[in-house]
Amino acid sequence: MPCLIAAPSSGSGKTLLSLCLAALAHRHGQRLQTFKVGPDYLDPQLLARVSGQPCRNLDTLLCGAEWVRRSFHWHGSQSQLCLVEGVMGLFDGRGPSSAGSSAEVAALLGLPVVLVVEASRQAGSLAALVRGFRDHGPPQVPIAGVVLNRVGSERHRALLSESLASLGMPLLGVLPNHPALELPSRHLGLLPPDELGDLQQRQGAWAALAEEHLNLEQLWPLLAPPALARDESQDPIHWCLGGHGSPGESPAPTTAAASLPIAIARDAAFHFHYPEASEFLEAVGLEPIPWSPLADEPLPEGCQAVLLPGGYPELHAAQLATSRRSLDGLVRAAGLGIPVVAECGGLLLLGQSLSDSQGTVHRMAGVLPFHAQRGELSLGYREATASGDGLLVRRGERLVGHEFHRWQLQSVAKGPGLWQLEGWGCPRRSEGWTAPNVHASWLHLHWAGCPAIPWRLAAASARVAPLPPNAALSNPTTAGPR
């Protein structure tokens, strides 16, 4: 059984240890399946790039415990090695609880924990910290050993090793101070792999550091893949779609001679995308087609839906403002009734304007009536109750999503909104836009927790005519927000 790599807090070195092990597995030519607890997009991109396999998120709050169990065993059992990277601190979940935490996932899947401790300013106190995490609960999880980050010298290592020995806790290795272990970040997390020009060199250094500083005799057995249970013989996507959606949902046909094309924004500005999203789309009869607004590509001719995922449009606002072919294409598509779905950063592309981090205002598509500028951080899980029937949701439905953004909307036209959002420490509020063919919100969803959505998107796409070349704007009020 593989381990879950956790820590007392964010910034302790979970991702660094995971990347070192992934790089070493890649060097040895071994297939490693990585997982990430929680709603993260950036750590999984790095883990996927280094391992060569899509990283899968394990989020009980967004997807439910049964999906997490099935996804873990299905994907993990198909590889030679497997590891799970935790989120934040070991017991950090929704609000002050452990719901959705790394500890909850470890207990659900029966995984031992490797605890990564940032030890640069510790000696004997390490024992008190590790004892607290070992004995804390619920849920109480077994700690297989400790990896120490930022160990400054052999003397420092010896002090820390004796401290752990007093607990009978194995020391599984150290991560020394090293330039390759300094990962640059920005306001939403680590830089994505495409922005790390020296990633290949770093990957070689990570593998070398793992061989030199980690106790691989003890760690490598903790990467053993899980076994597939008898009741998990169906892949999780089709299990989820096969009767686990909303009651009374009418599935879209999947036996059409040709799939319906859906354009998905995918470039340096839009890359917050769960791998399951494309798999769900394909399973319900849609054909994902990558499309780059940043490169001012026209919307693909013949597409019957548009998906705008999250990302960093605020960092590319000036370039996006010059992408008039792409932006005008969005306006035309919305006016023709083609379904348009936007999440977080994708939402910003649909507004009137977007301010960059320096406060310079840039014109966007103008489909929705708002201006966006940097503001306070909005972060956390949200329960969403649909205010009415729309493209993807039905009145009264309750979904769970995640909100994480530093840009806020100004000059928002009043209306009932898409849904009511509430969460721990977050007052209830109306949020989002809905129209017969538009669904736009700050909220990130994982469709494993709401499988009716891909069905509905496919059904809506099947009802519209394909996007013609250079289509003239037709009936622009069709997509009017409310």
Sequence and secondary structure as in RCSB ss.txt:
>XXXX:A:sequence
MPCLIAAPSSGSGKTLLSLCLAALAHRHGQRLQTFKVGPDYLDPQLLARVSGQPCRNLDTLLCGAEWVRRSFHWH
GSQSQLCLVEGVMGLFDGRGPSSAGSSAEVAALLGLPVVLVVEASRQAGSLAALVRGFRDHGPPQVPIAGVVLNR
VGSERHRALLSESLASLGMPLLGVLPNHPALELPSRHLGLLPPDELGDLQQRQGAWAALAEEHLNLEQLWPLLAP
PALARDESQDPIHWCLGGHGSPGESPAPTTAAASLPIAIARDAAFHFHYPEASEFLEAVGLEPIPWSPLADEPLP
EGCQAVLLPGGYPELHAAQLATSRRSLDGLVRAAGLGIPVVAECGGLLLLGQSLSDSQGTVHRMAGVLPFHAQRG
ELSLGYREATASGDGLLVRRGERLVGHEFHRWQLQSVAKGPGLWQLEGWGCPRRSEGWTAPNVHASWLHLHWAGC
PAIPWRLAAASARVAPLPPNAALSNPTTAGPR
>XXXX:A:secstr
   EEE SSTTSSHHHHHHHHHHHHHHTT  EEEEEESS SHHHHHHHHHHSS  EEE HHHH HHHHHHHHHHH
HTTSSEEEEE  SSTT  STTS TTSHHHHHHHHT  EEEEEE TT STHHHHHHHHHHH  SS   EEEEEEEE
E  HHHHHHHHHHHHTTT  EEEEEE  GGG   EETTEE  GGG TTHHHHHHHHHHHHHHHB HHHHGGGG  
    GGG S HHHHHHTT SSTT     S  SS EEEEEE BTTEEE  HHHHHHHHHTTEEEEEE TTTT    
TT   EEE EE GGGGHHHHHT HHHHHHHHHHHHTT  EEEETHHHHHTSSEEE TT  EEE   SSS EEEEE
EEEEEEEEEEE S  SS  TT EEEEEEEEEEEEES   S  SEEEEETTEEEEEE EEETTEEEES B  GGG 
THHHHHHHHHHHTS    TT     GGGG   
